[in-house]
Amino acid sequence: MVHAPARPPAGAPPVRINLYSDTQTRPTAAMKDAMMRAEVGDEQHGDDPTVHALCDRMAALMGKEAAMFLPSGTMCNVIAILTHCRKGDEVVAHETAHILTSEGGTHAALTGAQITPLKGPRGMFTADDVRAAIRPRTRYAPPQRLLEVEQTANIGGGAVWPLDQLNAVAAVAHEQGWATHMDGARLMNACVAAGIAPRDMVASYDSVWLDFTKGLGAPLGAVLCGSSEFIGEAWRWKQRLGGSLRQAGLSAAGCLYALDHHVDRLAEDHANAKALARGLAQIPGVVVEEPDTNLVFFDIRGTGQSVEQLQRTLLMQGVAVSGLGGRVRACTHLDVTAPMIEEATGLIRQALAA
Ligand SMILES: Cc1ncc(COP(=O)(O)O)c(C=O)c1O
């Protein structure tokens, strides 16, 4: 039996302050308007002009030759690994990586790649950690093919990899002849927080994707970027997996709107996250991880309450937070304002004092 995410307790009011995830943003009226006005074609057939516009723009933004529109970030990871690797190849990634913890075992089930987990604080590892994972090239060892990083590192606390560290781990991989792949579910959060242009942030990575359904606020879509050859190969997997779309320009228009209007404002989400962290740090028994971006993780074991207890109490007040890896996660985004943060901080304090 597969468990679905918990439903709100009976009698809970509608969620007013949704800190559960930045995936829960609703498209704004202006974004919906842009989507309704989109020029569309048949994406699978290669003639949707809005998808082409989005892919051209993304390739330029990331400094890569080509790009491909996909329905989800998970499909970007799956297709990237299918394209870089053959069955039995090894992918080296952090032990908290989404590909390892949150994709339903897809890499065992579909890609056949073996993922070796590296340890390290905040979802990151060092060049020495990668060196220590290098295997001798013998008939016994799995062929090592790919290094994968997450920018920002989700379970790592929304942490931003410093550019030097990103480049250093990629350099070790390239010395070994491995490819490098970046899961950029929240890449723009990292770029805005660090003040680094996307093309510079991802320059050492052979493939990279960006999700539009997180802080960028679109209802659907992610774009995978890489060399023309890589994207050409990736298209075969897109087709095989049923990820080739039809009038996808409707969704691509939402993504283009997000690039125009929802990138710079991510700084507001980061400021709200910092304000929330400051407020939570005042609550006795709560240990807060200093946020780099829009994810605030905190440990409430010192209060004697469980994550589920806190979630239930807050849901009865119309506030949603998530539980991840034994910690509480509160996520700021487009639909969360500074006054909401103030109110949520008060309600969390009250709930934990009870
Ligand atoms: C780091 C990371 N990678 C990949 C994904 C998957 O993205 P999607 O939900 O679009 O499939 C997520 C989603 O939360 C994520 O946080």
The ligand as a MOL file (V3000), in Angstrom:
LIG
                    3D

  0  0  0     0  0            999 V3000
M  V30 BEGIN CTAB
M  V30 COUNTS 16 16 0 0 0
M  V30 BEGIN ATOM
M  V30 1 C 15.5750 18.9840 -5.6640 0
M  V30 2 C 14.4110 18.4980 -6.4510 0
M  V30 3 N 14.6180 17.8120 -7.5790 0
M  V30 4 C 13.6090 17.3480 -8.3310 0
M  V30 5 C 12.3040 17.5920 -7.9840 0
M  V30 6 C 11.2160 17.0390 -8.8460 0
M  V30 7 O 10.5180 18.0300 -9.5060 0
M  V30 8 P 9.0110 17.7570 -10.0240 0
M  V30 9 O 8.1430 17.8170 -8.8170 0
M  V30 10 O 8.7840 18.8820 -10.9860 0
M  V30 11 O 8.9990 16.4280 -10.6660 0
M  V30 12 C 12.0270 18.2950 -6.8000 0
M  V30 13 C 10.6170 18.5220 -6.4000 0
M  V30 14 O 10.3100 18.9150 -5.3080 0
M  V30 15 C 13.1060 18.7560 -6.0040 0
M  V30 16 O 12.8990 19.4080 -4.8610 0
M  V30 END ATOM
M  V30 BEGIN BOND
M  V30 1 1 1 2
M  V30 2 1 2 3
M  V30 3 2 2 15
M  V30 4 2 3 4
M  V30 5 1 4 5
M  V30 6 1 5 6
M  V30 7 2 5 12
M  V30 8 1 6 7
M  V30 9 1 7 8
M  V30 10 2 8 9
M  V30 11 1 8 10
M  V30 12 1 8 11
M  V30 13 1 12 13
M  V30 14 1 12 15
M  V30 15 2 13 14
M  V30 16 1 15 16
M  V30 END BOND
M  V30 END CTAB
M  END
